[in-house]
């Protein structure tokens, strides 16, 4: 009987601590809106309105306007009753910043953190469904999911999956090349230091591992494996192994992005075509070294800065 009371008591204590944590972190998240309003970062909002259901507790606010010109039609901030070290922001309606407006059927981001003085970030996940982007940039997203989990900090595993993504004209000139049918990324990212809620300073990447990246982009079907290290100046070093069919589109994309000169498209296509296997697939390393990029034996020019 004594053991049973001990187990029941432990269960009640667990539920009480985590339940209070849910209310506490929800209150903390809501107070951010009040603080932002007090220091002038948020110029207007309607709320907060407290909400609670059997699984989550939190509050929402509507018609947020920011001093720098952005706005959010409606945002709900909540924590799950059984995992108060997670905070979720769910947005309904239009979001506008910097001349860009996005409206999505579903948009949320969930941040999990550890119980320590720095509130180290242990996970970040999010979902966008059926989003339309207008304004300075115009595009669309059928679906996009992101999941980042702490591994050996400051390293995180990262998974990204997206479908029916329409890129803006500012990125890709050719309208036919703007539509990405599928993108799947699995790998790891390492930052300069552990991400935390209290650390507001920039935290650039040290390395990226592709394991793998797969894209279906029009006629292009490409798989990428490998890793890149990034120095203090943002210059990547490493090797990515590409396997691609529909590689002619890859050459066109490189020209459209300014990686190679448009006048060299025919020459690159002919040279790469000579390396294709009997199925028309090309397997080449993309080498980053000394600030330059080479696709197999073909120099492509300066490497992009990743910081």
MOMOHU-V177232 format. One line per field, one symbol per residue. ss: DSSP state (h for helix, s for strand, l for the rest). psi: psi as a letter, one per 30 degrees, with the letter a starting at -180 (. if undefined). burial: 1 if it has 24 or more other C-alpha atoms within 12 Angstrom, else 0. Layout:
BEGIN
ss: ???
psi: ???
burial: ???
END
This chain:
BEGIN
ss: lhhhhhhhhhhhhhhhhhhhhhhhhhhhhhhhhhhhhhlllssssssssssslllsssssssssssllllssssssssssllsssssssssssssssllssssssssssssssllllllsssssssssssssssslllssssssssssssllllssssssssssssllllllllhhhhsssssssssssssllllsllllllllsssssssssssssllsssssssssssllllssssssssssslhhhhhhhhhhlllllhhhhhhhhhhhhllllllllssssssssllssssllsssssllsll
psi: eeeeeeeeeeeeeeeeeeeeeeeeeeeeeefeeeeeeeggekfkljalkklklfflkallllhkklegfllkekkkklkkefifgkkkjkkkakkkkhgkkkkkekjlkkkkllilefhkkflkllkkkikkklbekkaljekkkkjkkkcikhkkkkkkkllikjllffekejfeffjjekkkkkakkklelkklefjflkilkelkkjhakkkjjbfkjkkkkalkkkafggkkkakkjkjklhfeeeeeeeeefgelkffgeeeeeeeeeffkafggkkjkkjkjkhglkkjbfjkfakklkg.
burial: 0000000000000000011011111110110010000000010110010000000111111111110000111111111110111111111111110000111101111111110000011111111111111100011111111111110001111111111111110001000011111111111111100111100000011111111111111111111111111100001111111111111111111111001100001001100110100000111111111010111000010010000
END
